[in-house]
Amino acid sequence: MFGWFKTEVAVDEKVTKLEGSIKTLKADIASKEALIGSLSSRARSAKEELEDVKLKKKIEEEDIKHMVKIRLEQVEIEKQKALVEMEGKKNDEVARTKDQYRDKLEGQLHKEIERMGAMYTEVLNRLPNITATFSKEEKRR
């Protein structure tokens, strides 16, 4: 007599169970969607951060290249400056050596002039003192 009632109760229990399962699944779906949304925003922020890091890296690499270029130019300038200084020192040394050689030659020349003057004076002292006058006629001969 109440057999149909038992089946109806069983069906109602199954429907209630299924509705509870549906609510649970909907809650799970909502939590999963929230998790997906949160992960999506984290992924977006991670991509933005990655782009920022890439940009910073590129800027730093360009800065490093620029600093290296500047340093190489400074080294080249220092090298040229050192070459100019060395050339100046060389020229000073050559000039000093030339001055020393010229001074030595002048000293030797003065000694030689004095020696020749002394020798000339000695030769003149040994010669007799002759004073002669020539007439115009004797000069023609």
C-alpha positions as CSV (number, residue, x, y, z in Angstrom):
1,M,0.0,0.0,0.0
2,F,2.7,2.6,0.8
3,G,5.2,1.2,-1.6
4,W,4.9,4.0,-3.9
5,F,5.6,6.3,-0.9
6,K,8.9,4.5,-0.2
7,T,10.0,5.0,-3.7
8,E,8.9,8.6,-3.6
9,V,10.9,9.1,-0.4
10,A,13.9,7.4,-1.9
11,V,13.6,9.6,-5.0
12,D,13.3,12.7,-2.8
13,E,16.3,11.6,-0.8
14,K,18.3,11.1,-4.0
15,V,17.1,14.5,-5.3
16,T,18.1,16.1,-2.1
17,K,21.4,14.4,-2.2
18,L,21.9,15.4,-5.8
19,E,20.9,19.0,-5.0
20,G,23.4,19.0,-2.1
21,S,26.0,17.6,-4.5
22,I,25.1,20.3,-7.1
23,K,25.5,23.0,-4.4
24,T,28.8,21.6,-3.3
25,L,29.9,21.3,-7.0
26,K,28.8,24.9,-7.6
27,A,30.7,26.1,-4.6
28,D,33.7,24.1,-5.8
29,I,33.3,25.6,-9.3
30,A,33.0,29.1,-7.8
31,S,36.2,28.6,-5.6
32,K,38.0,27.1,-8.6
33,E,37.0,30.1,-10.8
34,A,38.2,32.5,-8.0
35,L,41.4,30.5,-7.9
36,I,41.7,30.7,-11.7
37,G,41.1,34.5,-11.5
38,S,43.7,34.9,-8.8
39,L,46.2,32.8,-10.7
40,S,45.5,34.7,-13.9
41,S,46.1,38.0,-12.1
42,R,49.3,36.6,-10.6
43,A,50.4,35.4,-14.1
44,R,49.7,38.8,-15.5
45,S,51.7,40.5,-12.8
46,A,54.5,38.0,-13.2
47,K,54.6,38.8,-17.0
48,E,54.6,42.5,-16.3
49,E,57.4,42.0,-13.7
50,L,59.3,40.0,-16.3
51,E,59.0,42.7,-18.9
52,D,60.2,45.3,-16.3
53,V,63.2,43.1,-15.5
54,K,64.0,42.7,-19.2
55,L,63.8,46.4,-19.7
56,K,66.0,47.1,-16.7
57,K,68.5,44.5,-18.0
58,K,68.6,46.1,-21.4
59,I,69.1,49.6,-19.9
60,E,71.9,48.3,-17.6
61,E,73.6,46.6,-20.6
62,E,73.5,49.8,-22.6
63,D,74.9,51.7,-19.6
64,I,77.7,49.2,-19.2
65,K,78.5,49.4,-22.9
66,H,78.5,53.2,-22.7
67,M,80.8,53.2,-19.6
68,V,83.2,50.7,-21.3
69,K,83.3,53.0,-24.4
70,I,84.0,56.0,-22.2
71,R,86.8,54.1,-20.3
72,L,88.4,53.0,-23.6
73,E,88.4,56.5,-24.8
74,Q,90.0,57.7,-21.5
75,V,92.6,55.0,-21.8
76,E,93.3,56.1,-25.4
77,I,93.6,59.7,-24.3
78,E,96.0,58.8,-21.4
79,K,98.0,56.7,-23.9
80,Q,98.3,59.7,-26.3
81,K,99.1,62.0,-23.4
82,A,101.9,59.6,-22.2
83,L,103.3,59.5,-25.8
84,V,103.3,63.3,-26.0
85,E,105.1,63.5,-22.6
86,M,107.6,60.9,-23.7
87,E,108.2,62.7,-27.0
88,G,108.7,65.9,-25.1
89,K,111.2,64.3,-22.8
90,K,113.0,62.8,-25.8
91,N,113.2,66.2,-27.5
92,D,114.4,67.8,-24.3
93,E,117.1,65.1,-24.0
94,V,118.2,65.5,-27.6
95,A,118.3,69.3,-27.1
96,R,120.4,68.9,-23.9
97,T,122.8,66.5,-25.7
98,K,123.1,68.9,-28.7
99,D,123.8,71.8,-26.2
100,Q,126.5,69.7,-24.5
101,Y,128.1,68.7,-27.8
102,R,128.0,72.4,-29.0
103,D,129.5,73.6,-25.7
104,K,132.2,71.0,-26.0
105,L,133.0,72.0,-29.6
106,E,133.0,75.7,-28.7
107,G,135.4,74.9,-25.8
108,Q,137.7,73.0,-28.1
109,L,137.5,75.8,-30.7
110,H,138.3,78.5,-28.1
111,K,141.3,76.4,-26.9
112,E,142.5,76.0,-30.5
113,I,142.1,79.7,-31.2
114,E,144.1,80.5,-28.0
115,R,146.7,77.9,-28.9
116,M,147.0,79.3,-32.5
117,G,147.1,82.9,-31.1
118,A,149.9,81.8,-28.7
119,M,151.7,80.0,-31.6
120,Y,151.3,83.1,-33.9
121,T,152.7,85.3,-31.1
122,E,155.6,83.0,-30.6
123,V,156.4,82.9,-34.3
124,L,156.2,86.7,-34.5
125,N,158.5,87.0,-31.5
126,R,161.1,84.7,-33.1
127,L,161.2,86.7,-36.4
128,P,163.4,89.8,-36.6
129,N,161.7,93.1,-36.6
130,I,162.0,94.2,-40.2
131,T,160.4,97.4,-41.3
132,A,160.8,98.1,-44.9
133,T,159.3,100.6,-47.2
134,F,158.8,100.0,-50.9
135,S,158.8,102.6,-53.4
136,K,156.4,102.6,-56.3
137,E,159.0,101.5,-58.7
138,E,160.1,98.5,-56.7
139,K,156.5,97.4,-56.3
140,R,156.1,97.2,-60.1
141,R,158.9,94.6,-60.4
